[in-house]
Amino acid sequence: MTKPVLPPFPISRPRRLRRTSWVRDLVAEHRLDVSDLIWPVFVREAGTERAIASMPEVTRLDLEETVAAAKEAARLGIPAIALFPQVPMDKKSDDGREATSADNLVCRAVRALKKAAPEVGVMCDVALDPYNVSGHDGIVRDGVIVNDETVAVLVRQALTQAEAGADILAPSDMMDGRVGAIRQALEAAGHKDALIMAYAAKYASAFYGPFRDAVGSKANLGKSDKRSYQMNPANDDEALREVALDIAEGADMVMVKPGMPYLDIVARVKQSFNLPTFAYQVSGEYAMLHAAAGNGWLDLDAVMMESLLAFKRAGADGVLTYFAPRAAKLLRGA
């Protein structure tokens, strides 16, 4: 019996597509670009503490420094900055009233940024945790975070930010119905072009610790937690229900937070809704990469870029990351 003549082994050699850098670039399925980055910035009052011990190379910026950061974002091509305030203790209250003041730290920063670097988008966090003596995202009554009373304050906060010139309003509080209430109020007030990026799937995560240090809510929160309103890390179908509600209520974009531990959620959200989808590479993710690199265990630039590319591969249209200026410089060869 004649044996069949087989072609030389192997017929397919996938390594051919990995042999040189130009071929790898040519067939790359996903790419990271500076335009994919949003830079979270912590804003402080002049004369207050600048350093954030748990976030290497990140500092709280006063208004003058924040303006300089916006100009740097414009120079690097970073499309947007997200503002997070460190509110002095004497401005905190049990009803978060400072959040609705037209002269609060965030609103002053928005006006300064839009004047100094109008080409850079400004995103504002809509939540009460920096302003509450409790450290919670909502108003506390008899030990309970009350939903509807909180939403009423969030609406006033969002309107105040829009009137200051904010381009993107980002409700991060996880109260029920807040996106719809904010959208209706914006429309009624004539802010029809204001964008809403909803923190639609925000989990009660252990990765937020350094952020709470940065905005000064950790001490206020104490041993309390946010599990009665932020999502259970065990759930993924629930994330799709939350996203669907926010889209129906008028969100233009949605966010998953945290980032890398929840790439499966990013992928499901993008595949299910095909709406602009963002991920937040949160403070704990940032800090642990820095810590490992600081010990010589990892190459910081390499793991930074790999982690950011992972968000794109999962389906994210963009990433909020404290690495934004560092990554932008590498991407631009600056």
DOPAMAR-447830 format. One record per residue: residue number from 1; chain; x negated, y negated, z of N, C-alpha, C in turn. Coordinates in steps of 0.02 Angstrom, whole numbers, plus 50000, padded with zeros to 5 digits. Layout:
<sites>
SITE    k  c  n.east  n.north   n.up  ca.east  ca.north  ca.up  c.east  c.north   c.up
SITE  NUM  A       X        Y      Z        X         Y      Z       X        Y      Z
...
</sites>
This chain:
<sites>
SITE    k  c  n.east  n.north   n.up  ca.east  ca.north  ca.up  c.east  c.north   c.up
SITE    1  A   49957    50060  50000    50000     50000  50000   49955    49938  50000
SITE    2  A   49971    49893  49954    49931     49832  49948   49950    49783  50003
SITE    3  A   49900    49758  50038    49913     49709  50090   49928    49641  50059
SITE    4  A   49976    49604  50088    49992     49537  50062   49932    49491  50069
SITE    5  A   49925    49447  50020    49871     49398  50023   49896    49337  50062
SITE    6  A   49863    49324  50118    49884     49268  50161   49841    49207  50147
SITE    7  A   49870    49149  50150    49830     49088  50141   49782    49081  50200
SITE    8  A   49730    49043  50189    49682     49033  50244   49717    49005  50306
SITE    9  A   49696    49030  50364    49726     49007  50427   49687    48947  50454
SITE   10  A   49719    48898  50483    49792     48888  50483   49813    48845  50424
SITE   11  A   49877    48853  50403    49904     48811  50349   49912    48739  50373
SITE   12  A   49941    48733  50433    49952     48667  50461   49898    48652  50513
SITE   13  A   49867    48596  50506    49817     48574  50554   49837    48506  50582
SITE   14  A   49876    48504  50635    49898     48440  50663   49840    48393  50681
SITE   15  A   49783    48421  50695    49726     48379  50713   49703    48334  50657
SITE   16  A   49722    48351  50595    49704     48307  50539   49731    48237  50550
SITE   17  A   49790    48232  50583    49821     48167  50595   49793    48132  50656
SITE   18  A   49744    48163  50689    49713     48132  50748   49639    48120  50738
SITE   19  A   49613    48135  50678    49541     48138  50667   49507    48070  50673
SITE   20  A   49539    48017  50648    49508     47951  50649   49558    47900  50678
SITE   21  A   49531    47844  50701    49574     47794  50732   49623    47765  50683
SITE   22  A   49602    47755  50620    49649     47724  50572   49707    47771  50556
SITE   23  A   49694    47836  50555    49749     47884  50543   49795    47885  50604
SITE   24  A   49766    47886  50663    49808     47885  50724   49853    47823  50725
SITE   25  A   49825    47766  50706    49865     47704  50704   49919    47709  50650
SITE   26  A   49902    47738  50594    49948     47742  50537   50010    47783  50554
SITE   27  A   50001    47837  50592    50057     47882  50606   50085    47874  50677
SITE   28  A   50063    47823  50713    50089     47812  50781   50164    47803  50780
SITE   29  A   50199    47836  50824    50272     47833  50826   50298    47773  50866
SITE   30  A   50259    47750  50913    50279     47695  50955   50221    47647  50964
SITE   31  A   50237    47584  50970    50185     47533  50980   50206    47484  51034
SITE   32  A   50156    47462  51071    50166     47411  51122   50141    47345  51093
SITE   33  A   50182    47292  51103    50164     47227  51077   50173    47175  51134
SITE   34  A   50138    47120  51128    50145     47067  51178   50219    47045  51184
SITE   35  A   50254    47047  51129    50324     47026  51129   50369    47072  51169
SITE   36  A   50343    47129  51192    50381     47176  51233   50378    47159  51308
SITE   37  A   50339    47108  51327    50323     47097  51397   50362    47038  51427
SITE   38  A   50386    47048  51488    50413     46994  51529   50370    46991  51592
SITE   39  A   50349    46930  51610    50302     46921  51665   50339    46898  51728
SITE   40  A   50345    46940  51779    50375     46919  51843   50326    46875  51882
SITE   41  A   50351    46818  51905    50309     46769  51940   50342    46751  52007
SITE   42  A   50303    46752  52060    50327     46732  52126   50314    46658  52137
SITE   43  A   50366    46621  52155    50361     46549  52163   50365    46531  52237
SITE   44  A   50323    46484  52258    50321     46463  52328   50323    46387  52332
SITE   45  A   50340    46363  52390    50335     46292  52404   50262    46273  52414
SITE   46  A   50243    46214  52394    50174     46190  52403   50154    46193  52476
SITE   47  A   50094    46216  52489    50069     46218  52557   50084    46282  52595
SITE   48  A   50121    46329  52564    50137     46392  52597   50088    46446  52574
SITE   49  A   50093    46504  52605    50046     46559  52593   50046    46581  52520
SITE   50  A   49986    46586  52492    49977     46604  52421   49966    46679  52411
SITE   51  A   49926    46709  52454    49905     46778  52444   49961    46828  52458
SITE   52  A   49958    46884  52421    50003     46941  52432   49958    47002  52441
SITE   53  A   49948    47023  52503    49898     47074  52519   49912    47140  52483
SITE   54  A   49975    47157  52473    49992     47222  52444   49995    47222  52368
SITE   55  A   49980    47164  52337    49981     47160  52263   49917    47127  52238
SITE   56  A   49864    47167  52228    49800     47139  52205   49808    47098  52141
SITE   57  A   49774    47040  52139    49772     46995  52081   49838    46960  52067
SITE   58  A   49889    46970  52111    49952     46933  52104   49957    46885  52163
SITE   59  A   49974    46823  52150    49982     46773  52202   50048    46737  52194
SITE   60  A   50072    46708  52249    50129     46663  52244   50105    46596  52216
SITE   61  A   50143    46567  52171    50122     46506  52137   50167    46448  52157
SITE   62  A   50136    46390  52170    50176     46330  52180   50200    46305  52112
SITE   63  A   50238    46251  52112    50269     46228  52049   50217    46211  51996
SITE   64  A   50163    46178  52017    50111     46160  51969   50078    46222  51940
SITE   65  A   50066    46271  51982    50035     46334  51959   50083    46374  51916
SITE   66  A   50148    46370  51931    50198     46405  51891   50202    46376  51821
SITE   67  A   50198    46310  51816    50195     46277  51751   50134    46301  51712
SITE   68  A   50077    46306  51746    50016     46330  51713   50025    46402  51689
SITE   69  A   50060    46442  51728    50073     46511  51707   50117    46513  51645
SITE   70  A   50166    46470  51641    50210     46467  51582   50170    46447  51520
SITE   71  A   50125    46399  51528    50083     46379  51472   50036    46436  51451
SITE   72  A   50013    46475  51500    49971     46533  51484   50012    46586  51447
SITE   73  A   50075    46596  51469    50119     46643  51434   50129    46622  51362
SITE   74  A   50139    46557  51351    50147     46532  51282   50084    46545  51241
SITE   75  A   50026    46533  51271    49963     46543  51235   49953    46616  51216
SITE   76  A   49974    46661  51261    49964     46733  51249   50020    46764  51208
SITE   77  A   50074    46728  51198    50130     46755  51161   50180    46795  51202
SITE   78  A   50174    46791  51269    50223     46824  51313   50289    46786  51307
SITE   79  A   50343    46820  51289    50405     46782  51272   50443    46755  51331
SITE   80  A   50435    46783  51391    50478     46761  51447   50443    46772  51514
SITE   81  A   50462    46729  51561    50440     46734  51631   50502    46744  51674
SITE   82  A   50497    46788  51724    50551     46800  51771   50531    46771  51839
SITE   83  A   50573    46729  51868    50556     46693  51929   50586    46727  51991
SITE   84  A   50544    46733  52043    50566     46760  52107   50539    46715  52162
SITE   85  A   50583    46687  52204    50560     46638  52253   50541    46668  52320
SITE   86  A   50492    46638  52353    50481     46649  52424   50513    46591  52460
SITE   87  A   50569    46603  52491    50609     46550  52522   50587    46541  52594
SITE   88  A   50571    46480  52615    50551     46469  52685   50606    46490  52733
SITE   89  A   50585    46512  52793    50633     46537  52842   50687    46485  52859
SITE   90  A   50668    46421  52860    50718     46371  52879   50771    46359  52825
SITE   91  A   50761    46390  52766    50810     46385  52712   50854    46447  52708
SITE   92  A   50840    46498  52749    50879     46559  52748   50939    46552  52794
SITE   93  A   50993    46587  52776    51054     46583  52816   51091    46650  52811
SITE   94  A   51147    46655  52845    51185     46718  52842   51233    46720  52783
SITE   95  A   51236    46664  52744    51280     46664  52686   51242    46647  52621
SITE   96  A   51176    46643  52625    51136     46632  52565   51150    46567  52530
SITE   97  A   51171    46515  52566    51194     46453  52534   51140    46418  52493
SITE   98  A   51076    46428  52512    51022     46395  52476   51018    46419  52403
SITE   99  A   51043    46479  52391    51043     46507  52323   51085    46464  52275
SITE  100  A   51133    46427  52301    51179     46389  52259   51160    46315  52255
SITE  101  A   51104    46296  52286    51083     46226  52286   51048    46209  52220
SITE  102  A   51068    46154  52189    51038     46133  52126   50966    46110  52135
SITE  103  A   50946    46099  52198    50878     46076  52211   50836    46131  52245
SITE  104  A   50859    46194  52239    50819     46246  52271   50755    46259  52231
SITE  105  A   50712    46300  52258    50646     46312  52228   50651    46340  52157
SITE  106  A   50695    46386  52146    50702     46417  52080   50726    46365  52029
SITE  107  A   50776    46326  52046    50802     46277  51998   50751    46224  51982
SITE  108  A   50712    46203  52031    50658     46155  52017   50606    46185  51970
SITE  109  A   50592    46250  51982    50543     46284  51939   50570    46291  51868
SITE  110  A   50634    46308  51861    50664     46315  51794   50658    46250  51756
SITE  111  A   50677    46194  51787    50674     46130  51753   50602    46112  51733
SITE  112  A   50555    46127  51777    50485     46112  51762   50460    46154  51704
SITE  113  A   50478    46218  51703    50455     46263  51650   50485    46245  51583
SITE  114  A   50549    46230  51581    50581     46214  51518   50555    46148  51489
SITE  115  A   50532    46105  51532    50503     46042  51508   50432    46053  51482
SITE  116  A   50393    46095  51518    50322     46103  51502   50309    46154  51447
SITE  117  A   50351    46206  51444    50340     46260  51395   50408    46285  51370
SITE  118  A   50443    46243  51332    50512     46260  51312   50516    46323  51269
SITE  119  A   50461    46343  51238    50462     46403  51196   50461    46468  51235
SITE  120  A   50449    46464  51300    50447     46523  51343   50515    46531  51377
SITE  121  A   50545    46590  51370    50609     46603  51402   50601    46607  51477
SITE  122  A   50652    46584  51513    50651     46586  51586   50709    46629  51611
SITE  123  A   50691    46679  51650    50739     46727  51677   50744    46716  51752
SITE  124  A   50805    46716  51779    50815     46705  51850   50850    46764  51882
SITE  125  A   50824    46785  51938    50855     46838  51978   50918    46810  52011
SITE  126  A   50973    46847  52003    51036     46829  52036   51048    46879  52092
SITE  127  A   51029    46860  52152    51037     46902  52212   51022    46859  52272
SITE  128  A   51043    46882  52330    51038     46840  52390   50982    46860  52437
SITE  129  A   50946    46914  52423    50897     46938  52472   50843    46888  52490
SITE  130  A   50818    46846  52444    50769     46797  52467   50799    46743  52513
SITE  131  A   50864    46734  52510    50898     46679  52544   50934    46700  52608
SITE  132  A   50942    46765  52618    50980     46791  52674   50935    46806  52733
SITE  133  A   50957    46788  52793    50920     46805  52853   50918    46881  52863
SITE  134  A   50965    46916  52833    50967     46989  52839   50918    47025  52792
SITE  135  A   50896    46990  52739    50854     47022  52689   50894    47064  52640
SITE  136  A   50960    47063  52645    51002     47102  52600   51021    47061  52538
SITE  137  A   51039    47097  52484    51059     47065  52422   51129    47036  52426
SITE  138  A   51166    47055  52478    51234     47031  52486   51245    47004  52557
SITE  139  A   51303    46975  52567    51321     46947  52632   51342    47004  52679
SITE  140  A   51319    46999  52740    51332     47051  52790   51386    47026  52839
SITE  141  A   51437    47066  52847    51490     47052  52896   51500    47114  52939
SITE  142  A   51488    47107  53004    51495     47163  53051   51457    47224  53028
SITE  143  A   51396    47212  53004    51353     47268  52983   51368    47297  52915
SITE  144  A   51416    47267  52879    51436     47292  52813   51420    47239  52760
SITE  145  A   51389    47260  52704    51377     47214  52648   51443    47208  52611
SITE  146  A   51472    47148  52613    51539     47138  52585   51532    47121  52511
SITE  147  A   51569    47155  52470    51561     47150  52398   51590    47085  52369
SITE  148  A   51654    47074  52379    51687     47020  52343   51665    46951  52367
SITE  149  A   51653    46944  52431    51627     46880  52458   51558    46867  52429
SITE  150  A   51518    46919  52423    51452     46911  52393   51457    46890  52320
SITE  151  A   51501    46922  52282    51509     46906  52211   51526    46832  52202
SITE  152  A   51568    46805  52245    51586     46734  52240   51525    46689  52246
SITE  153  A   51478    46707  52291    51417     46667  52299   51371    46678  52239
SITE  154  A   51367    46740  52215    51325     46754  52157   51347    46715  52095
SITE  155  A   51411    46706  52087    51437     46667  52031   51412    46595  52036
SITE  156  A   51416    46566  52096    51392     46498  52105   51317    46494  52094
SITE  157  A   51280    46544  52117    51208     46546  52106   51192    46548  52031
SITE  158  A   51226    46591  51994    51213     46598  51922   51229    46533  51886
SITE  159  A   51284    46501  51904    51302     46437  51872   51249    46384  51886
SITE  160  A   51225    46382  51947    51173     46334  51965   51110    46345  51924
SITE  161  A   51091    46407  51915    51032     46423  51875   51042    46406  51801
SITE  162  A   51101    46420  51775    51116     46404  51705   51113    46329  51694
SITE  163  A   51141    46291  51742    51141     46219  51735   51070    46190  51739
SITE  164  A   51025    46225  51774    50955     46203  51778   50918    46217  51713
SITE  165  A   50946    46262  51671    50915     46277  51607   50891    46348  51598
SITE  166  A   50908    46394  51644    50887     46463  51638   50915    46494  51574
SITE  167  A   50873    46533  51541    50894     46566  51479   50927    46633  51491
SITE  168  A   50901    46670  51541    50927     46737  51557   50944    46738  51631
SITE  169  A   51005    46759  51646    51026     46770  51715   51026    46845  51727
SITE  170  A   50994    46866  51781    50983     46938  51792   51010    46959  51860
SITE  171  A   51074    46978  51863    51103     47001  51926   51069    47067  51948
SITE  172  A   51036    47065  52006    51000     47124  52030   51029    47152  52093
SITE  173  A   51086    47128  52113    51115     47142  52179   51152    47208  52184
SITE  174  A   51178    47233  52127    51216     47295  52123   51284    47291  52158
SITE  175  A   51313    47231  52163    51382     47225  52186   51429    47244  52129
SITE  176  A   51485    47273  52146    51534     47292  52095   51567    47230  52065
SITE  177  A   51571    47227  51999    51608     47175  51965   51573    47109  51956
SITE  178  A   51509    47106  51976    51476     47040  51975   51460    47017  51904
SITE  179  A   51446    47063  51858    51430     47042  51790   51490    47009  51756
SITE  180  A   51548    47040  51764    51609     47011  51735   51626    46944  51764
SITE  181  A   51619    46937  51830    51634     46873  51862   51587    46819  51839
SITE  182  A   51523    46836  51833    51473     46787  51810   51485    46768  51738
SITE  183  A   51500    46817  51696    51513     46802  51625   51573    46756  51617
SITE  184  A   51627    46770  51652    51686     46727  51647   51671    46656  51670
SITE  185  A   51634    46650  51724    51617     46583  51750   51572    46545  51701
SITE  186  A   51524    46579  51671    51480     46547  51622   51520    46522  51562
SITE  187  A   51564    46563  51538    51606     46543  51480   51648    46482  51498
SITE  188  A   51679    46484  51557    51722     46430  51577   51684    46365  51586
SITE  189  A   51621    46370  51606    51580     46310  51618   51543    46287  51555
SITE  190  A   51553    46321  51499    51522     46300  51436   51454    46329  51424
SITE  191  A   51432    46376  51465    51366     46408  51456   51374    46471  51414
SITE  192  A   51401    46463  51355    51418     46521  51313   51357    46557  51286
SITE  193  A   51300    46524  51283    51240     46555  51256   51195    46584  51309
SITE  194  A   51213    46577  51372    51172     46605  51425   51173    46682  51421
SITE  195  A   51115    46711  51423    51108     46784  51419   51114    46814  51489
SITE  196  A   51143    46874  51492    51144     46912  51554   51106    46977  51543
SITE  197  A   51053    46986  51582    51018     47050  51585   51037    47082  51652
SITE  198  A   51079    47131  51650    51103     47163  51711   51053    47215  51735
SITE  199  A   51037    47210  51799    51003     47267  51832   51058    47320  51840
SITE  200  A   51068    47358  51787    51126     47402  51784   51116    47466  51822
SITE  201  A   51054    47492  51820    51038     47554  51856   50979    47539  51901
SITE  202  A   50995    47512  51959    50943     47494  52008   50948    47541  52067
SITE  203  A   50894    47578  52078    50894     47631  52127   50868    47607  52195
SITE  204  A   50892    47639  52247    50868     47626  52315   50801    47661  52322
SITE  205  A   50749    47627  52300    50683     47658  52291   50634    47638  52346
SITE  206  A   50587    47683  52359    50532     47669  52405   50476    47630  52372
SITE  207  A   50482    47615  52307    50430     47581  52269   50434    47505  52272
SITE  208  A   50481    47477  52311    50491     47405  52312   50452    47369  52366
SITE  209  A   50416    47404  52408    50385     47374  52467   50344    47312  52455
SITE  210  A   50296    47313  52409    50256     47252  52398   50296    47192  52374
SITE  211  A   50349    47204  52335    50393     47149  52313   50424    47116  52374
SITE  212  A   50448    47156  52421    50480     47127  52480   50429    47088  52522
SITE  213  A   50366    47110  52521    50314     47069  52552   50309    47001  52516
SITE  214  A   50311    47003  52450    50299     46943  52410   50353    46891  52419
SITE  215  A   50416    46912  52423    50471     46864  52429   50490    46851  52502
SITE  216  A   50458    46888  52548    50469     46875  52618   50534    46904  52646
SITE  217  A   50561    46956  52615    50623     46986  52640   50611    47048  52682
SITE  218  A   50550    47074  52682    50536     47137  52716   50548    47131  52791
SITE  219  A   50522    47078  52821    50531     47068  52893   50604    47058  52911
SITE  220  A   50641    47022  52867    50712     47011  52880   50752    47076  52876
SITE  221  A   50734    47118  52828    50770     47181  52818   50757    47229  52876
SITE  222  A   50696    47228  52903    50680     47272  52959   50689    47345  52943
SITE  223  A   50723    47381  52986    50735     47452  52976   50798    47467  52936
SITE  224  A   50832    47414  52916    50892     47423  52875   50873    47446  52805
SITE  225  A   50921    47471  52767    50907     47492  52698   50963    47469  52652
SITE  226  A   50955    47481  52588    51002     47456  52538   51040    47512  52502
SITE  227  A   51045    47570  52536    51074     47628  52503   51150    47624  52495
SITE  228  A   51183    47575  52528    51255     47570  52519   51273    47533  52455
SITE  229  A   51223    47503  52421    51238     47469  52357   51189    47487  52302
SITE  230  A   51126    47500  52317    51081     47524  52265   51091    47599  52255
SITE  231  A   51072    47625  52196    51089     47693  52177   51047    47746  52211
SITE  232  A   51077    47804  52218    51043     47863  52246   50993    47890  52194
SITE  233  A   50929    47897  52212    50880     47923  52164   50896    47993  52138
SITE  234  A   50943    48028  52170    50961     48095  52148   51007    48094  52087
SITE  235  A   51035    48036  52069    51088     48033  52019   51065    48004  51953
SITE  236  A   51088    48036  51898    51076     48007  51832   51140    47994  51793
SITE  237  A   51190    48037  51799    51254     48023  51766   51285    47958  51791
SITE  238  A   51276    47946  51856    51303     47884  51885   51272    47823  51852
SITE  239  A   51209    47827  51832    51177     47771  51798   51214    47753  51734
SITE  240  A   51236    47803  51697    51272     47789  51635   51339    47756  51649
SITE  241  A   51372    47775  51703    51435     47742  51721   51423    47669  51739
SITE  242  A   51370    47656  51777    51353     47587  51797   51337    47545  51735
SITE  243  A   51297    47572  51690    51279     47535  51629   51342    47521  51588
SITE  244  A   51384    47570  51580    51445     47561  51540   51488    47505  51569
SITE  245  A   51494    47502  51634    51534     47449  51666   51504    47380  51652
SITE  246  A   51438    47375  51659    51406     47309  51649   51412    47287  51577
SITE  247  A   51406    47332  51530    51415     47315  51459   51486    47291  51447
SITE  248  A   51535    47328  51474    51605     47309  51465   51620    47241  51495
SITE  249  A   51582    47222  51548    51594     47159  51582   51557    47100  51549
SITE  250  A   51515    47114  51499    51484     47059  51463   51409    47054  51466
SITE  251  A   51374    47107  51489    51301     47105  51490   51275    47108  51419
SITE  252  A   51224    47067  51404    51192     47068  51338   51135    47119  51336
SITE  253  A   51104    47130  51393    51047     47176  51400   51054    47211  51466
SITE  254  A   51024    47271  51471    51028     47308  51534   50958    47329  51555
SITE  255  A   50950    47341  51619    50885     47358  51647   50891    47420  51691
SITE  256  A   50837    47460  51690    50828     47515  51736   50771    47497  51783
SITE  257  A   50781    47508  51847    50730     47491  51897   50733    47542  51954
SITE  258  A   50674    47570  51974    50606     47560  51950   50595    47588  51879
SITE  259  A   50529    47590  51861    50512     47608  51793   50490    47680  51783
SITE  260  A   50426    47694  51794    50400     47760  51774   50433    47819  51809
SITE  261  A   50453    47815  51873    50488     47872  51902   50557    47884  51873
SITE  262  A   50581    47837  51831    50648     47840  51804   50648    47836  51727
SITE  263  A   50595    47860  51695    50593     47858  51622   50648    47900  51591
SITE  264  A   50670    47952  51626    50726     47992  51600   50790    47950  51597
SITE  265  A   50798    47905  51645    50858     47861  51645   50852    47810  51588
SITE  266  A   50793    47782  51578    50782     47736  51522   50802    47770  51457
SITE  267  A   50779    47831  51447    50794     47868  51385   50868    47880  51377
SITE  268  A   50901    47902  51430    50973     47916  51425   51013    47853  51411
SITE  269  A   50995    47798  51444    51031     47735  51434   51023    47712  51362
SITE  270  A   50963    47713  51336    50952     47689  51267   50988    47734  51217
SITE  271  A   50984    47799  51226    51016     47845  51179   51092    47840  51183
SITE  272  A   51119    47826  51242    51191     47824  51252   51224    47760  51227
SITE  273  A   51189    47703  51234    51221     47639  51221   51188    47598  51165
SITE  274  A   51126    47612  51150    51089     47576  51097   51095    47500  51105
SITE  275  A   51094    47478  51167    51094     47406  51183   51022    47389  51204
SITE  276  A   51001    47326  51196    50934     47309  51220   50925    47332  51293
SITE  277  A   50874    47374  51302    50864     47408  51366   50793    47393  51391
SITE  278  A   50790    47372  51455    50727     47353  51485   50713    47396  51546
SITE  279  A   50649    47400  51563    50628     47435  51623   50585    47388  51664
SITE  280  A   50586    47396  51729    50546     47355  51774   50491    47399  51804
SITE  281  A   50429    47385  51785    50373     47419  51816   50362    47383  51883
SITE  282  A   50388    47412  51936    50396     47376  51998   50331    47370  52037
SITE  283  A   50335    47333  52092    50276     47316  52131   50238    47376  52157
SITE  284  A   50275    47428  52178    50242     47488  52203   50203    47524  52149
SITE  285  A   50231    47525  52088    50195     47556  52032   50131    47517  52017
SITE  286  A   50138    47451  52016    50080     47408  52004   50026    47419  52057
SITE  287  A   50048    47419  52121    50000     47423  52176   49964    47490  52178
SITE  288  A   49999    47544  52162    49966     47609  52167   49915    47619  52110
SITE  289  A   49929    47591  52051    49880     47595  51997   49818    47555  52016
SITE  290  A   49829    47496  52044    49773     47454  52066   49733    47489  52121
SITE  291  A   49768    47520  52168    49734     47553  52223   49690    47610  52199
SITE  292  A   49717    47650  52153    49678     47706  52126   49618    47681  52087
SITE  293  A   49628    47628  52048    49572     47599  52010   49520    47569  52057
SITE  294  A   49544    47537  52111    49499     47507  52158   49454    47557  52193
SITE  295  A   49478    47619  52198    49439     47673  52227   49396    47709  52176
SITE  296  A   49399    47685  52113    49359     47717  52061   49389    47781  52034
SITE  297  A   49452    47795  52049    49483     47857  52028   49514    47853  51959
SITE  298  A   49532    47792  51937    49564     47782  51873   49534    47721  51839
SITE  299  A   49538    47720  51773    49520     47661  51733   49582    47618  51729
SITE  300  A   49581    47559  51761    49641     47519  51767   49671    47499  51700
SITE  301  A   49629    47473  51654    49656     47452  51590   49686    47511  51552
SITE  302  A   49653    47568  51555    49677     47627  51518   49745    47650  51545
SITE  303  A   49751    47657  51612    49814     47681  51639   49869    47629  51633
SITE  304  A   49850    47565  51637    49898     47511  51626   49930    47516  51557
SITE  305  A   49888    47519  51506    49914     47522  51438   49952    47586  51424
SITE  306  A   49928    47642  51451    49964     47705  51441   50032    47703  51474
SITE  307  A   50036    47675  51535    50100     47671  51569   50149    47626  51532
SITE  308  A   50125    47570  51505    50169     47525  51468   50194    47558  51403
SITE  309  A   50150    47594  51370    50171     47629  51310   50223    47682  51325
SITE  310  A   50219    47712  51384    50267     47763  51404   50338    47734  51406
SITE  311  A   50344    47671  51427    50411     47640  51428   50438    47634  51357
SITE  312  A   50396    47615  51310    50417     47609  51241   50437    47678  51213
SITE  313  A   50398    47728  51229    50414     47796  51205   50481    47820  51232
SITE  314  A   50497    47802  51294    50560     47822  51324   50620    47786  51294
SITE  315  A   50607    47730  51260    50661     47693  51227   50670    47622  51250
SITE  316  A   50628    47599  51296    50635     47530  51320   50617    47481  51264
SITE  317  A   50656    47428  51259    50641     47374  51213   50590    47326  51242
SITE  318  A   50585    47324  51307    50537     47280  51340   50527    47301  51411
SITE  319  A   50475    47273  51443    50455     47292  51510   50440    47230  51552
SITE  320  A   50468    47227  51611    50448     47178  51660   50388    47207  51697
SITE  321  A   50332    47173  51695    50272     47200  51725   50226    47145  51750
SITE  322  A   50198    47155  51809    50149     47108  51837   50083    47112  51798
SITE  323  A   50076    47163  51757    50017     47169  51715   50023    47127  51651
SITE  324  A   50078    47091  51641    50091     47058  51577   50032    47017  51551
SITE  325  A   50003    46971  51589    49948     46932  51560   49886    46974  51545
SITE  326  A   49872    47022  51588    49813     47066  51576   49824    47108  51514
SITE  327  A   49884    47136  51508    49899     47177  51449   49900    47135  51385
SITE  328  A   49927    47074  51390    49930     47031  51331   49860    47014  51306
SITE  329  A   49814    47001  51352    49746     46985  51331   49714    47044  51294
SITE  330  A   49727    47105  51318    49699     47164  51284   49732    47173  51216
SITE  331  A   49797    47164  51212    49832     47173  51149   49810    47122  51097
SITE  332  A   49795    47062  51120    49775     47009  51074   49699    47005  51064
SITE  333  A   49663    47047  51102    49591     47044  51097   49561    46981  51126
SITE  334  A   49599    46950  51173    49577     46887  51202   49526    46898  51257
</sites>
